[in-house]
């Protein structure tokens, strides 16, 4: 059974997976449409990380940051390529949604891409009651972005 637990970016493997995520996002989206945060930016934004491990192997990670006291944002959801299709993303998402409720958020939102690379992520979110919405926070309409939200 997979379990997600709180993590920090101090771990070398967490930094490496977040850096891999950053590189992948930057490679597939123009900078003007790419909202991925570097690991240090996540820390500076007060994001909390959840990670799934199997033994010593890091399988996936995701972050939750506060937009305002009632609204959180999911950031940097990433499953290691070798662990895809094993429920890692679902486990991370469940842990982040639980943490959002513990923090008193009444809504959680996210931004993801429109290209096929993000289709699996969009399907995961939809299966979990996350629906498309207008841009939130400081985001603006962008043909390469999909904005999604879920009320808790």
Rosetta silent file (secondary structure, phi, psi, omega in degrees, C-alpha in Angstrom):
SEQUENCE: XXXXXXXXXXXXXXXXXXXXXXXXXXXXXXXXXXXXXXXXXXXXXXXXXXXXXXXXXXXXXXXXXXXXXXXXXXXXXXXXXXXXXXXXXXXXXXXXXXXXXXXXXXXXXXXXXXXXXXXXXXXXXXXXXXXXXXXXXXXXXXXXXXXXXXXX
SCORE:     score description
SCORE:     0.000 S_00000001
   1 L     0.000  132.715  178.836    0.000    0.000    0.000 S_00000001
   2 L   -83.461  141.866  178.445    1.308    3.436   -0.960 S_00000001
   3 L  -136.996  135.617  174.968    1.401    6.184    1.655 S_00000001
   4 E   -97.573  145.375  179.935    2.300    9.855    1.258 S_00000001
   5 E  -138.617  154.735  177.343    4.145   11.671    4.025 S_00000001
   6 E   -59.497  145.753  179.480    5.335   15.230    4.587 S_00000001
   7 E  -139.648  172.000  172.626    8.750   16.019    3.118 S_00000001
   8 L  -128.284  164.690  177.867   11.117   18.950    2.741 S_00000001
   9 L   -79.725    3.101  177.847   13.236   20.081   -0.166 S_00000001
  10 L   -67.684  -27.103 -179.199   16.294   19.361    1.984 S_00000001
  11 L   -71.820  131.483 -178.099   16.301   15.766    0.710 S_00000001
  12 H   -59.695  -39.220 -177.805   18.539   15.354   -2.350 S_00000001
  13 H   -72.053  -31.485  175.549   16.061   13.019   -4.067 S_00000001
  14 H   -65.265  -47.921  177.887   13.164   15.462   -3.493 S_00000001
  15 H   -57.883  -42.857 -178.070   15.222   18.275   -5.025 S_00000001
  16 H   -64.277  -43.881 -179.557   16.172   16.024   -7.937 S_00000001
  17 H   -68.527  -40.587  176.902   12.570   15.000   -8.692 S_00000001
  18 H   -64.699  -36.273  177.209   11.325   18.594   -8.395 S_00000001
  19 H   -68.011  -37.716  176.106   14.162   19.698  -10.683 S_00000001
  20 H   -63.257  -43.165  177.114   13.211   16.975  -13.180 S_00000001
  21 H   -59.953  -47.411  179.716    9.614   18.237  -13.020 S_00000001
  22 H   -57.332  -47.768 -179.964   10.782   21.833  -13.536 S_00000001
  23 H   -62.000  -42.591  179.322   12.847   20.843  -16.576 S_00000001
  24 H   -62.987  -44.520 -179.177   10.017   18.830  -18.102 S_00000001
  25 H   -65.118  -43.145 -179.648    7.530   21.664  -17.675 S_00000001
  26 H   -67.473  -29.948 -179.687    9.913   24.243  -19.116 S_00000001
  27 H   -72.433  -22.576 -173.942   10.697   21.977  -22.084 S_00000001
  28 H  -113.334    0.979 -179.924    7.015   21.708  -23.063 S_00000001
  29 L  -140.001  137.975  174.383    5.630   25.178  -22.345 S_00000001
  30 L   -63.029  149.509 -175.809    6.797   28.643  -23.315 S_00000001
  31 H   -53.234  -38.083 -178.670    8.009   30.612  -20.298 S_00000001
  32 H   -64.805  -20.176 -179.449    5.038   33.005  -20.562 S_00000001
  33 H  -113.990    7.561 -176.100    2.675   30.030  -20.092 S_00000001
  34 L  -106.873  116.198 -174.263    4.787   27.978  -17.692 S_00000001
  35 L  -108.920   16.240  177.957    3.865   28.397  -14.031 S_00000001
  36 L   -66.681  145.794  179.138    6.122   25.735  -12.526 S_00000001
  37 L  -110.242  139.841  173.851    8.121   26.842   -9.492 S_00000001
  38 L   -67.673  156.623 -177.979   11.719   25.930   -8.769 S_00000001
  39 H   -50.832  -42.687 -179.780   12.207   24.023   -5.486 S_00000001
  40 H   -64.667  -36.048  177.751   13.478   27.133   -3.687 S_00000001
  41 H   -64.664  -39.884  176.823   10.450   29.119   -4.907 S_00000001
  42 H   -58.890  -44.729  179.216    8.125   26.484   -3.456 S_00000001
  43 H   -62.801  -47.142  179.695    9.873   26.845   -0.121 S_00000001
  44 H   -61.623  -29.927  179.787    9.747   30.650   -0.293 S_00000001
  45 L   -82.276    0.107  179.298    6.012   30.457   -1.091 S_00000001
  46 L    76.590   19.793 -178.573    5.442   28.438    2.087 S_00000001
  47 L   -67.932  145.640  173.156    4.437   25.308    0.185 S_00000001
  48 E  -104.146  136.792 -179.035    4.112   22.016    2.039 S_00000001
  49 E  -104.301  143.969  170.036    5.382   18.912    0.253 S_00000001
  50 E  -124.822  140.120 -179.222    3.997   15.392    0.317 S_00000001
  51 E  -136.437  151.821  175.032    5.936   12.488   -1.118 S_00000001
  52 E  -111.787  128.953  177.632    5.411    8.802   -1.760 S_00000001
  53 E  -125.687  152.410  171.267    8.308    6.447   -1.170 S_00000001
  54 E  -128.419  104.462 -170.695    8.731    2.733   -1.508 S_00000001
  55 L    65.266 -127.502  178.416   11.684    1.787    0.652 S_00000001
  56 L   -89.916   -5.984 -175.478   14.382    4.296   -0.272 S_00000001
  57 E   -85.452  126.494  174.406   12.896    5.029   -3.694 S_00000001
  58 E   -82.646  121.719 -177.255   11.049    8.323   -4.170 S_00000001
  59 E  -100.775  -31.287 -177.918    8.046    7.654   -6.400 S_00000001
  60 E  -169.072  163.800 -177.035    6.224   10.974   -6.451 S_00000001
  61 E  -149.891  157.356  174.073    5.782   14.398   -4.934 S_00000001
  62 E  -159.268  159.819 -177.322    3.291   17.239   -4.801 S_00000001
  63 E  -130.350  154.595  176.642    2.976   20.582   -3.046 S_00000001
  64 E  -130.593  126.280  176.491    0.231   22.649   -1.468 S_00000001
  65 E  -127.742  154.850 -178.585    0.529   26.381   -0.991 S_00000001
  66 E   -85.537  129.255  170.591   -1.822   28.931    0.460 S_00000001
  67 E   -89.840  -46.178  171.481   -3.424   31.490   -1.838 S_00000001
  68 E  -152.469  174.517 -173.250   -5.466   32.892    1.031 S_00000001
  69 L   -58.893  -15.677 -179.609   -6.652   31.440    4.360 S_00000001
  70 L  -111.261   -5.670 -169.061   -9.541   29.611    2.665 S_00000001
  71 E  -133.478  123.114  177.347   -7.936   28.722   -0.683 S_00000001
  72 E  -112.458  161.240  177.888   -5.006   26.445   -1.485 S_00000001
  73 E  -126.860  134.083  173.039   -3.201   25.656   -4.705 S_00000001
  74 E   -82.026  134.097  179.718   -1.714   22.348   -5.813 S_00000001
  75 E  -134.453  151.501  168.170    1.770   22.746   -7.281 S_00000001
  76 E    51.702   40.263  172.165    4.446   20.482   -8.758 S_00000001
  77 E   -69.267  122.220 -179.047    2.516   17.208   -8.775 S_00000001
  78 E  -151.366  130.458  173.981    4.978   14.771  -10.331 S_00000001
  79 E  -108.037  131.481  177.073    5.302   11.002  -10.457 S_00000001
  80 L   -55.510  139.434 -175.851    8.678    9.527  -11.368 S_00000001
  81 H   -52.896  -39.990 -177.107    8.508    8.021  -14.852 S_00000001
  82 H   -72.892   -9.037 -178.142    9.381    4.563  -13.548 S_00000001
  83 H  -111.776    4.666 -177.142    6.464    4.670  -11.056 S_00000001
  84 L   -67.906  146.904  179.854    3.659    5.837  -13.347 S_00000001
  85 L    83.470    9.500 -177.466    0.488    3.771  -13.454 S_00000001
  86 L  -111.667    6.789  179.261    0.900    2.523   -9.866 S_00000001
  87 L    89.060   10.512 -178.576   -1.423    4.960   -8.065 S_00000001
  88 H   -64.382  -47.753 -179.401    1.301    7.336   -6.903 S_00000001
  89 H   -58.748  -42.286  178.599   -0.457   10.454   -8.214 S_00000001
  90 H   -62.621  -41.541 -179.450   -3.696    9.450   -6.504 S_00000001
  91 H   -64.255  -43.604  178.076   -1.866    8.864   -3.229 S_00000001
  92 H   -64.565  -45.990 -179.805   -0.163   12.271   -3.380 S_00000001
  93 H   -59.915  -45.015  178.304   -3.418   13.996   -4.353 S_00000001
  94 H   -57.980  -44.547 -178.741   -5.309   12.332   -1.486 S_00000001
  95 H   -65.599  -40.671  179.854   -2.649   13.449    1.009 S_00000001
  96 H   -67.825  -39.393  178.360   -2.638   17.020   -0.292 S_00000001
  97 H   -66.725  -39.566  176.121   -6.449   17.255   -0.182 S_00000001
  98 H   -61.543  -45.501  179.450   -6.451   15.902    3.367 S_00000001
  99 H   -63.348  -38.515  177.821   -3.823   18.449    4.360 S_00000001
 100 H   -59.517  -42.797  177.163   -5.831   21.230    2.699 S_00000001
 101 H   -64.131  -40.513  178.236   -8.827   20.303    4.856 S_00000001
 102 H   -62.453  -33.178 -179.643   -6.642   20.238    7.977 S_00000001
 103 L   -79.833   -6.619  179.479   -5.443   23.750    7.146 S_00000001
 104 L    88.375   10.790  176.916   -9.052   24.952    6.908 S_00000001
 105 L   -67.963  141.467  175.155   -9.090   25.517    3.166 S_00000001
 106 L  -104.525   -5.430 -178.864  -12.564   25.384    1.665 S_00000001
 107 E  -151.830  142.030  173.992  -11.257   25.278   -1.905 S_00000001
 108 E  -128.412  133.008 -178.306   -8.231   23.874   -3.691 S_00000001
 109 E  -127.816  168.394  177.790   -7.286   24.943   -7.202 S_00000001
 110 E  -156.611  161.539  171.959   -4.580   24.189   -9.738 S_00000001
 111 E  -121.880  135.600  175.333   -3.245   25.173  -13.119 S_00000001
 112 E  -141.792  175.988 -175.698   -2.115   22.578  -15.620 S_00000001
 113 E   -88.479  165.106 -179.270   -1.404   22.428  -19.324 S_00000001
 114 L   -95.242  -16.043 -175.375   -3.682   21.803  -22.285 S_00000001
 115 L   -75.510  166.759 -176.311   -1.318   19.626  -24.334 S_00000001
 116 H   -57.280  -30.134  178.858   -1.467   15.816  -24.395 S_00000001
 117 H   -53.270  -30.402 -175.957    1.444   15.565  -21.937 S_00000001
 118 H   -99.077    3.934 -176.193   -0.985   16.724  -19.216 S_00000001
 119 H   -60.819  -41.979 -179.922   -3.976   14.552  -20.224 S_00000001
 120 H   -64.311  -41.127  178.613   -3.326   11.916  -17.549 S_00000001
 121 H   -64.376  -46.210  179.552   -3.055   14.583  -14.848 S_00000001
 122 H   -60.080  -39.447  178.621   -6.279   16.282  -15.990 S_00000001
 123 H   -64.794  -41.565  176.753   -8.051   12.901  -15.926 S_00000001
 124 H   -58.330  -48.891 -178.956   -6.780   12.232  -12.380 S_00000001
 125 H   -62.201  -45.028 -179.846   -8.094   15.573  -11.196 S_00000001
 126 H   -61.332  -41.218  178.165  -11.474   15.095  -12.895 S_00000001
 127 H   -60.566  -20.656 -177.228  -11.880   11.637  -11.321 S_00000001
 128 L  -106.063   21.404  173.984  -11.433   13.369   -7.975 S_00000001
 129 L    78.727   14.378  177.106  -14.104   16.016   -8.444 S_00000001
 130 L   -89.426  125.680 -174.375  -11.804   18.793   -9.628 S_00000001
 131 E  -118.097  157.882  178.181  -13.582   20.820  -12.309 S_00000001
 132 E   -66.100  148.336 -177.831  -12.508   23.498  -14.747 S_00000001
 133 L  -149.162  170.550  173.440  -12.834   27.074  -13.543 S_00000001
 134 L   -68.808  166.616  175.517  -11.783   30.583  -14.530 S_00000001
 135 L   -55.050  147.647 -178.875   -8.263   31.724  -13.687 S_00000001
 136 L  -126.003  167.993  179.134   -7.724   32.227   -9.947 S_00000001
 137 L    55.518 -130.322 -178.156   -5.201   34.162   -7.892 S_00000001
 138 L   -95.960    6.120  178.936   -2.816   36.033  -10.177 S_00000001
 139 L   -71.085  154.341  174.739   -3.367   33.768  -13.199 S_00000001
 140 L  -127.897  161.093  177.942   -4.835   35.113  -16.452 S_00000001
 141 L   -53.798  138.678 -178.343   -6.525   33.351  -19.353 S_00000001
 142 L  -153.508  126.997 -178.693   -4.011   31.447  -21.439 S_00000001
 143 L   -63.955  -14.356  179.311   -4.755   29.000  -24.272 S_00000001
 144 L   -98.997    4.819 -179.468   -2.033   26.682  -22.924 S_00000001
 145 E  -120.232  144.407  169.374   -3.472   26.546  -19.393 S_00000001
 146 E  -117.800  130.352  177.759   -6.413   24.749  -17.828 S_00000001
 147 E  -105.985  136.484 -174.919   -7.568   26.052  -14.454 S_00000001
 148 E  -138.676  154.041 -179.304   -9.322   23.632  -12.149 S_00000001
 149 E  -150.639  159.781  174.525  -10.817   23.758   -8.644 S_00000001
 150 E  -145.079  132.063  174.219  -12.566   21.659   -6.048 S_00000001
 151 E   -82.344  138.121 -179.491  -14.613   22.748   -3.071 S_00000001
 152 L   -98.993    0.000    0.000  -13.778   20.882    0.109 S_00000001
